[in-house]
Amino acid sequence: MKSIKKYVYITVGLIAVVLGATGVILPILPTTPFLLLASYCFAKGSDRFNNWFINTKLYKNHLDSFVKERAMTLKEKICILAFADFMLAFPLIFLDSLFMKLVIVVLILFKFYYFIFRIKTITKEEKALMKLNKEV
C-alpha cells in the first residue's frame, strides 16, 4: 500500500511539474500552484525526486523565495488566488448542499486570510535581490 502511494505522489508531482513549466510559457496557466503541488508530492513520494526538483531552475526561480522566506510577489499571489477561486467556483455553483457551499466559502476566506496576512508580499526587485544573495 505504501509503495502505491509513493508512485501516486511521484506521478502527480511529475504532472504538476509539466503543468507548472507550461505555465511559465502560457500566461493563462498559473505556475506557482502547480510547482507547490509538485514540491509537496515529491517530498512525500521520493527523496530522489525531491532532491532533483529542488535543484532545478524552475524551483529556484519560482518557489525558492516562498519556501525560504515565506514571501511572494503580488503577481504570484494574485495568480494563485485567482486560479484557486476559479477552481472553487465550480463546486460552489453546481453543488446543491448548503453545508458544502459554506465549507467552500470558509475555505476561500481562509485562503485569502493566509495569503494576505501570513505570506509577506515582496517586489520583483526584492525577489531578485534574494536570489542574488543566495547565489553569492
C-alpha positions, 0 to 999 in steps of 0.5 A: 500500500505504501509503495502505491502511494509513493508512485501516486505522489511521484506521478502527480508531482511529475504532472504538476511539474509539466503543468507548472513549466507550461505555465511559465510559457502560457500566461493563462496557466498559473505556475506557482500552484502547480510547482507547490503541488509538485514540491509537496508530492515529491517530498512525500513520494521520493527523496530522489525526486525531491532532491532533483526538483529542488535543484532545478531552475524552475524551483529556484526561480519560482518557489525558492523565495516562498519556501525560504522566506515565506514571501511572494510577489503580488503577481504570484499571489494574485495568480494563485488566488485567482486560479484557486477561486476559479477552481472553487467556483465550480463546486460552489455553483453546481453543488446543491448542499448548503453545508458544502457551499459554506465549507467552500466559502470558509475555505476561500476566506481562509485562503485569502486570510493566509495569503494576505496576512501570513505570506509577506508580499515582496517586489520583483526587485526584492525577489531578485535581490534574494536570489542574488544573495543566495547565489553569492 
